[in-house]
Amino acid sequence: MGRRPTRRPTRRNPVTAESSARPDPEVLAAFEAAKGFMPVHEGLALYAAAVEAAALGLPLLEVGTYCGRSTILLADAARTAGVTALTVDHHRGSEEQQPGWEYHDPSVVDPEIGLMDTLPAFRRTLHRAGLEEHVVALVGRSPQVAAVWGASLGLVFIDGGHTDEHANGDYEGWAPKVADGGLLVIHDVFPDPAHGGQAPYRVHRRALESGAFTEISVTDSLRVLRRTGPGI
């Protein structure tokens, strides 16, 4: 979880449905200061989606916490609406964050056991942003957590592992929890394989082809879909 592709496109897709909602300057500053990979313009699109979804009065959930960069935006939207932000991660890093890979960061390795542990960095991120009380951290593997989560969600943000196994597991576990009219947000969707991994793109296509979701916003690799039918 919390992983990134090999390369980002520089073009911003003009087909968007973003609202005018923006975080306060201090929240945006905390987002930019946090360790992570999401660029600001995609973060603003995520925030706008979170504000809209929070109006349903249901929790907002992300899969793939990493160090809490995007969690800040969900938490602020949740705080304003009086709902809760939930974030799911095992905090051991995704496949491309392991030693020897491009996105490995030695500063988040636990020196005692030699494994990645992004949970302390995540907690520091929320503390610095003043948002700890608005977030519930669910520490575990996404399919296992999804299997025991029974409530509906206003928003599900899929930002976990890049393999087909992980991306499909996240979709199958959490997309059924999206309430009627709620939003499914998928990050790192790259139609062109030259720009990044294809697993999130295939999940995005799967969601559209299911007839359960309709795309309402495109901002580079961030896709926002609304539940408009049953199933996944």
Protein Blocks (a to p, Z undefined) as FASTA:
>chain_A
ZZacfbdcfbdcfbdcbdfbdcdfklmmmmmmpgcjbdfklmmmmmmmmmmmmmnopacd
dehjknommmmmmmmmmmmnopacddddehlopfklgghiaklcfklccfknopacfklm
mmmmmmmnopmmmcccdeddfklmmmmpcbdcfbdcdfbdfbfklmmmmmmmmmmmpcgh
iacddehiafblklocfklmmmmmmmmmnopaccfbdehjbccdddfbecZZ
